Amino acid sequence: MSDKIITLPYFHGRAEDAYHIKEEISQLEGGVVAVDLPDGLGEEIIKAVEKLPRISVIADEMGRAIPITPNDPAIEAVRSSLE
């Protein structure tokens, strides 16, 4: 494993960024992918990602909706890292 750290900036909901994330993760050989997810919702998000392409919405404790869509770069990062 390399000591190299790669950061990938993105905008939520931007399909072009999701594509770029997918391409970068597919080129990783081993390693770890870290994704900033809402506190306490990691497992729920992973379960929803595993159901893609079916779109889901998760609500946090404050009632905010978190869409689980394949065009979101953070969701694509989770999906790609699970492959």
C-alpha positions as CSV (number, residue, x, y, z in Angstrom):
1,M,0.0,0.0,0.0
2,S,1.2,3.4,-0.9
3,D,1.6,6.3,1.5
4,K,0.0,8.5,-1.1
5,I,-3.2,10.5,-0.1
6,I,-5.5,11.7,-2.9
7,T,-8.3,14.2,-2.2
8,L,-11.1,14.7,-4.6
9,P,-13.1,17.9,-4.3
10,Y,-16.7,17.8,-5.6
11,F,-20.1,19.4,-5.5
12,H,-23.1,17.4,-4.3
13,G,-25.5,16.4,-7.0
14,R,-23.1,17.1,-9.9
15,A,-23.0,14.0,-12.2
16,E,-19.7,15.1,-13.8
17,D,-18.0,15.0,-10.3
18,A,-19.6,11.6,-9.6
19,Y,-18.1,10.3,-12.9
20,H,-14.7,11.7,-11.9
21,I,-14.9,10.1,-8.5
22,K,-15.8,6.7,-10.0
23,E,-12.9,6.9,-12.4
24,E,-10.4,7.8,-9.7
25,I,-11.6,5.1,-7.3
26,S,-11.5,2.4,-10.1
27,Q,-7.8,3.2,-10.5
28,L,-6.9,2.6,-6.9
29,E,-5.1,-0.6,-6.1
30,G,-6.1,-1.5,-2.6
31,G,-6.1,1.4,-0.2
32,V,-8.8,3.0,1.8
33,V,-11.6,5.4,0.7
34,A,-12.8,7.9,3.2
35,V,-16.1,9.7,2.6
36,D,-17.6,12.4,4.8
37,L,-21.1,11.2,5.7
38,P,-23.6,12.7,8.1
39,D,-22.9,11.7,11.7
40,G,-24.6,8.4,12.7
41,L,-26.0,7.6,9.3
42,G,-23.2,5.7,7.7
43,E,-24.8,2.2,8.0
44,E,-28.1,3.5,6.7
45,I,-26.4,5.2,3.7
46,I,-24.5,2.0,2.9
47,K,-27.7,0.0,2.9
48,A,-29.4,2.5,0.6
49,V,-26.4,2.6,-1.7
50,E,-26.5,-1.2,-2.0
51,K,-30.1,-0.8,-3.3
52,L,-29.0,1.5,-6.2
53,P,-30.2,2.2,-8.9
54,R,-33.3,2.4,-6.7
55,I,-33.2,5.9,-5.4
56,S,-33.8,6.4,-1.6
57,V,-34.1,9.3,0.8
58,I,-32.8,9.1,4.4
59,A,-33.9,11.6,7.0
60,D,-31.4,12.7,9.8
61,E,-32.4,13.5,13.4
62,M,-33.1,17.1,12.4
63,G,-35.5,16.0,9.7
64,R,-33.2,16.9,6.8
65,A,-33.6,14.7,3.7
66,I,-30.4,13.1,2.3
67,P,-31.1,11.8,-1.2
68,I,-29.2,8.6,-2.2
69,T,-28.8,9.0,-5.9
70,P,-26.2,7.7,-8.3
71,N,-25.4,11.2,-9.6
72,D,-24.1,12.4,-6.2
73,P,-20.3,12.2,-5.9
74,A,-20.3,11.2,-2.2
75,I,-22.8,8.4,-2.9
76,E,-20.8,7.3,-5.9
77,A,-17.6,7.2,-3.7
78,V,-19.4,4.9,-1.3
79,R,-20.8,2.7,-4.1
80,S,-17.5,2.5,-5.9
81,S,-15.6,1.6,-2.7
82,L,-18.0,-1.2,-2.0
83,E,-17.3,-2.9,-5.4
